[in-house]
Amino acid sequence: MGQIHAPRPQTPPRATGGSVQGPHDWQAQSQLFDYRQAANPIRPGLTEPIPEGRWGPDLHASGPTAILPLDLSAQLGCPGPATSPALSANFIRILAGESLAVGVNATSSLFYVLYGSGRCLRAGSAPIAELNQAWSSGDLFVLPSGVAPRLEASADSVLYWVHDGPLLTFLGAKAETPRFQPSLYPAAWLDQELAALAADPSSARSNRLSLLLANKTLPASRTVTHTLWAMYGLVPSGAIQPPHRHQSVALDLVIDCQPGCATVSGPELNADGTIRNPLRMEWEPGAAFVTPPGHWHSHVNESGHPARLLPIQDAGLHTYLRSLDIRFASGLGGEG
């Protein structure tokens, strides 16, 4: 059954209880569809599924100071740059002694310093004070909406930047009220806590060890911002994770690894709980890839050395909506 059009009125409907500034056809854009054809429009040619994109470290290995978007907007059929319908992931390359403004209409911006050093500068705008914060390799920091920050590099630097600008573009909204304070997660602190987690005797039963970055102003979601989730994870040597899935997209950054690490994913499971016809995304230090929402996926480390991964997701938003729905093929919880 095809599209059903509501009958067009012979004369424009008129407001009841107020003045009419001019003629308006209230049914000019009204449509009806058979529920069976419209209830789930995520399919090629209509609402495009999120693709499993991958970008290697060669993208940011050389070149001038620049923002390098990981743009899938053409495949998604949405305004760009966008890596998912709600998020934009980018590499930022800044040469020593240079700087770059990174302003965007977003509620949340997350930066991970893949390598290099410098400072984040931003003029004050109530309720956020002026910012002048140093950063170096392995640091992670988040900024709320406000005055556009400027990143200055004292050494050649590459940062991974994820923000929720595409979500606001879709909503036709402007981020005007900061929902959290700028926050820094230093590399030394992250590595210290991850090492302590790995040394915990109970961790011997886990095939992945992860820290969820959180903000004290968001106690209910326990996420790094009110829209973003960030997880600093260790995948031990020999680990083959049971598949899991969630309804948030994952924009993953490989921090470090040796050859033999990968993520396998697919939308369906076999009867034995393995992923059916999986796509394998090979890891390289400094590579980034997308795991679509709802896809079963598993991180595998066959390298003989531990590896680290930083997944960024729109799971803060999904947690607020109560729609994250993390599930594990083995029936066991505890890992995102």
For each residue, the residues with C-beta under 8 A, 3 or more apart:
1: 4 34 36 37
2: 34 37
3: 31 32 33
4: 1 31 32 33 34
5: 8 31 32
6: 27 30 31 32
7:
8: 5 25 27
9: 12 13 25 26 27
10:
11:
12: 9 23 24 25 26
13: 9 24 25 26 27
14: 20
15: 18 19 20
16:
17:
18: 15
19: 15
20: 14 15 23 24
21:
22:
23: 12 20
24: 12 13 20
25: 8 9 12 13 28
26: 9 12 13 30
27: 6 8 9 13 30
28: 25
29:
30: 6 26 27
31: 3 4 5 6
32: 3 4 5 6
33: 3 4 37 38
34: 1 2 4 37 38
35: 38 39
36: 1 39
37: 1 2 33 34
38: 33 34 35 41
39: 35 36
40: 43
41: 38 46 47
42: 46 47 48 49
43: 40 46 47 49
44: 48 49
45: 48
46: 41 42 43
47: 41 42 43 77
48: 42 44 45 75 76 77
49: 42 43 44 292
50: 72 76 84 85 249 290 292 293
51: 72 75 76 290 292
52: 265 279 281 289 290 291 292 295
53: 70 72 75 83 289 290
54: 281 287 288 289 290
55: 59 70 91 287 288 289
56: 59 284 286 287
57: 60 61 284 285 286 287
58: 61
59: 55 56 68 91
60: 57 63 68 91 93 114 158 286
61: 57 58 286
62:
63: 60 66 93
64: 93 95
65: 93 94 95 98 99 100 153
66: 63 92 93 100
67: 90 91 92 100 102 161
68: 59 60 90 91 92 93
69: 80 81 83 88 89 90
70: 53 55 81 83 88 89 90 91 251 288
71: 74 80 81 82 83 88
72: 50 51 53 75 76 82 83 84 290
73: 76 77 78 79 80 81 82 166
74: 71 77 80
75: 48 51 53 72
76: 48 50 51 72 73 82 84 85
77: 47 48 73 74
78: 73 82 85 166 169 170
79: 73 82 166 169 170
80: 69 71 73 74
81: 69 70 71 73 88 90
82: 71 72 73 76 78 79 85 87 88 166 169
83: 53 69 70 71 72 87 88 89 162 251 290
84: 50 72 76 87 166 249 251 290 314
85: 50 76 78 82 166 167 170
86: 164 166 167 170 227 249 314 317
87: 82 83 84 162 163 164 166 167 228 249 251 312 314
88: 69 70 71 81 82 83 104 162 163 164 165 166
89: 69 70 83 160 161 162 251 288 312
90: 67 68 69 70 81 160 161 162
91: 55 59 60 67 68 70 114 158 159 160 161 288
92: 66 67 68 100 102 111 151 157 158 159 160 161
93: 60 63 64 65 66 68 157 158
94: 65 98 99 100 116 118 151 152 153 156 157 158 159
95: 64 65 98 153 156
96: 153 154 155 156 157
97: 153 154
98: 65 94 95 152 153
99: 65 94 150 151 152 153
100: 65 66 67 92 94 150 151
101: 148 149 150
102: 67 92 109 148 149 150 151 161
103: 147 148 149
104: 88 109 148 163 165
105: 145 165 168 169 174 175
106: 109 145 163 164 165 168 175
107: 144 145 164 168 175 179 225 226 227
108: 142 143 144 145 163 164 179 180 225 226 227 228 316
109: 102 104 106 142 143 144 149 161 162 163
110: 140 141 142 161 162 163 224 225 228 230 312
111: 92 120 135 140 141 142 143 151 159 160 161
112: 139 140 159 160 253 310
113: 116 117 135 136 137 138 139 140 157 158 159 187
114: 60 91 137 158 159 160 253 255 286
115: 137 156 157 158
116: 94 113 136 137 153 155 156 157 158 159
117: 113 134 135 136 137 153 154 155 157
118: 94 134 135 136 151 152 153 154 155 157
119: 132 133 134 135 151 152 154
120: 111 131 132 133 135 141 143 149 150 151
121: 131 132 149 150 151 152
122: 128 130 131 143 146 147 148 149 150
123: 130 147
124: 128 129 130 131 147
125: 128 146 147
126:
127: 178
128: 122 124 125 131 144 146 178 181 182
129: 124
130: 122 123 124
131: 120 121 122 124 128 143 149 182
132: 119 120 121
133: 119 120 141 182 184
134: 117 118 119
135: 111 113 117 118 119 120 139 141 184
136: 113 116 117 118 139 187
137: 113 114 115 116 117 187
138: 113 186 187 188 190 191 255
139: 112 113 135 136 184 185 186 187
140: 110 111 112 113 184 185 187 190 213 230 232 310
141: 110 111 120 133 135 182 183 184 185
142: 108 109 110 111 180 182 183 215 224 225 228 230
143: 108 109 111 120 122 131 146 149 182
144: 107 108 109 128 178 179 180 181 182 225
145: 105 106 107 108 175 176 177 178 179
146: 122 125 128 143 178
147: 103 122 123 124 125
148: 101 102 103 104 122
149: 101 102 103 109 120 121 122 131 143
150: 99 100 101 102 120 121 122
151: 92 94 99 100 102 111 118 119 120 121 157 159
152: 94 98 99 118 119 121
153: 65 94 95 96 97 98 99 116 117 118 156 157
154: 96 97 117 118 119
155: 96 116 117 118
156: 94 95 96 115 116 153
157: 92 93 94 96 113 115 116 117 118 151 153
158: 60 91 92 93 94 113 114 115 116 286
159: 91 92 94 111 112 113 114 116 151
160: 89 90 91 92 111 112 114 253 288 310
161: 67 89 90 91 92 102 109 110 111
162: 83 87 88 89 90 109 110 228 251 312
163: 87 88 104 106 108 109 110
164: 86 87 88 106 107 108 167 168 227 228 314 317
165: 88 104 105 106 168 169
166: 73 78 79 82 84 85 86 87 88 169 170
167: 85 86 87 164 170 171 227 314 317
168: 105 106 107 164 165 171 173 174 175
169: 78 79 82 105 165 166 172
170: 78 79 85 86 166 167
171: 167 168
172: 169
173: 168
174: 105 168
175: 105 106 107 145 168
176: 145
177: 145
178: 127 128 144 145 146 181
179: 107 108 144 145 217 225 226
180: 108 142 144 183 215 217 218 225 226
181: 128 144 178 215 217
182: 128 131 133 141 142 143 144
183: 141 142 180 215 224
184: 133 135 139 140 141
185: 139 140 141 189 190 213 232
186: 138 139 189 190
187: 113 136 137 138 139 140 190 191
188: 138 191 192
189: 185 186 192 193
190: 138 140 185 186 187 193 194 211 232
191: 138 187 188 194 195
192: 188 189 195 196
193: 189 190 196 197 211
194: 190 191 197 198 209 211 232 234 308
195: 191 192 198 199
196: 192 193 199 200
197: 193 194 200 203 209 211 234
198: 194 195 203 209 234 236
199: 195 196 203
200: 196 197 203
201: 204
202: 205 206
203: 197 198 199 200 206 209
204: 201
205: 202
206: 202 203 209 334 335
207: 235 236 239 240 241 242
208: 233 234 235 236 239 241 299 335
209: 194 197 198 203 206 233 234 236
210: 231 232 233 234 335 336
211: 190 193 194 197 231 232 233
212: 222 223 229 230 231 336
213: 140 185 223 224 230 231 232
214: 218 222 223 224
215: 142 180 181 183 218 223 224 225
216: 219
217: 179 180 181
218: 180 214 215 221 222 223 225 226 316
219: 216 222
220: 319 320
221: 218 226 316 319 320
222: 212 214 218 219 319
223: 212 213 214 215 218 226 228 229 230 315 316 319
224: 110 142 183 213 214 215 228 229 230 316
225: 107 108 110 142 144 179 180 215 218 228 316
226: 107 108 179 180 218 221 223 316 317 320
227: 86 107 108 164 167 314 316 317
228: 87 108 110 142 162 164 223 224 225 312 313 314 315 316
229: 212 223 224 248 311 312 313 314 315 316 319 336
230: 110 140 142 212 213 223 224 310 311 312 313
231: 210 211 212 213 310 311 313 336
232: 140 185 190 194 210 211 213 308 310
233: 208 209 210 211 308 309 310 311
234: 194 197 198 208 209 210 306 307 308
235: 207 208 239 241 257 261 299 301 306 307 308 309
236: 198 207 208 209 239 301 306
237: 301 303 304 305 306
238: 301 302 304
239: 207 208 235 236 299 300 301
240: 207 298 300 301
241: 207 208 235 244 298 299 300 335
242: 207 273 298 328 329 330 332
243: 269 273 274 275 296 297 298 328 329
244: 241 296 297 298 326 327 328 329 335 336
245: 294 295 296 297 326 327
246: 250 293 294 313 315 318 324 325 326 327 336
247: 293 294 318 323 324 325
248: 229 293 313 314 315 317 318 324
249: 50 84 86 87 290 291 292 293 313 314
250: 246 290 291 297 311 312 313
251: 70 83 84 87 89 162 288 290 311 312 313
252: 263 288 289 290 291 309 310 311 312
253: 112 114 160 286 287 288 309 310 311 312
254: 257 261 283 284 285 286 287 288 289 307 308 309
255: 114 138 285 308 309 310
256: 285 307 308
257: 235 254 261 283 284 285 301 303 305 307 308 309
258: 261 303 304 305 307
259: 303
260: 301 302 303 304
261: 235 254 257 258 282 283 299 300 301 302 303 307
262: 280 281 282 283 299 300
263: 252 280 281 283 289 291 297 298 299 300
264: 275 278 279 280 281 297 298 300
265: 52 275 278 279 281 291 292 295 296 297 298
266: 275 276 277 278 279 295 296 297
267: 294 295 296
268: 275 276 277 296
269: 243 273 274 275 276 296 329
270: 273 274 275 276
271:
272:
273: 242 243 269 270 329 330
274: 243 269 270 329
275: 243 264 265 266 268 269 270 278 296 297 298
276: 266 268 269 270
277: 266 268
278: 264 265 266 275
279: 52 264 265 266
280: 262 263 264
281: 52 54 262 263 264 265 289
282: 261 262
283: 254 257 261 262 263 287 307 309
284: 56 57 254 257 287
285: 57 254 255 256 257
286: 56 57 60 61 114 158 253 254
287: 54 55 56 57 253 254 283 284
288: 54 55 70 89 91 160 251 252 253 254
289: 52 53 54 55 252 254 263 281
290: 50 51 52 53 54 72 83 84 249 250 251 252
291: 52 249 250 252 263 265 295 297 311
292: 49 50 51 52 249 265 295
293: 50 246 247 248 249
294: 245 246 247 267
295: 52 245 265 266 267 291 292
296: 243 244 245 265 266 267 268 269 275 329
297: 243 244 245 250 263 264 265 266 275 291
298: 240 241 242 243 244 263 264 265 275
299: 208 235 239 241 261 262 263 309
300: 239 240 241 261 262 263 264
301: 235 236 237 238 239 240 257 260 261 305 306 307
302: 238 260 261
303: 237 257 258 259 260 261 307
304: 237 238 258 260
305: 237 257 258 301
306: 234 235 236 237 301
307: 234 235 254 256 257 258 261 283 301 303
308: 194 232 233 234 235 254 255 256 257
309: 233 235 252 253 254 255 257 283 299
310: 112 140 160 230 231 232 233 252 253 255
311: 229 230 231 233 250 251 252 253 291 336
312: 87 89 110 162 228 229 230 250 251 252 253
313: 228 229 230 231 246 248 249 250 251 316 318 336
314: 84 86 87 164 167 227 228 229 248 249 317 318
315: 223 228 229 246 248 318 319 324 336
316: 108 218 221 223 224 225 226 227 228 229 313 319 320
317: 86 164 167 226 227 248 314 320 321
318: 246 247 248 313 314 315 321 323 324 325
319: 220 221 222 223 229 315 316 322 324
320: 220 221 226 316 317
321: 317 318
322: 319
323: 247 318
324: 246 247 248 315 318 319
325: 246 247 318
326: 244 245 246 333 336
327: 244 245 246
328: 242 243 244 331 332 333 335
329: 242 243 244 269 273 274 296
330: 242 273
331: 328
332: 242 328
333: 326 328
334: 206
335: 206 208 210 241 244 328
336: 210 212 229 231 244 246 311 313 315 326
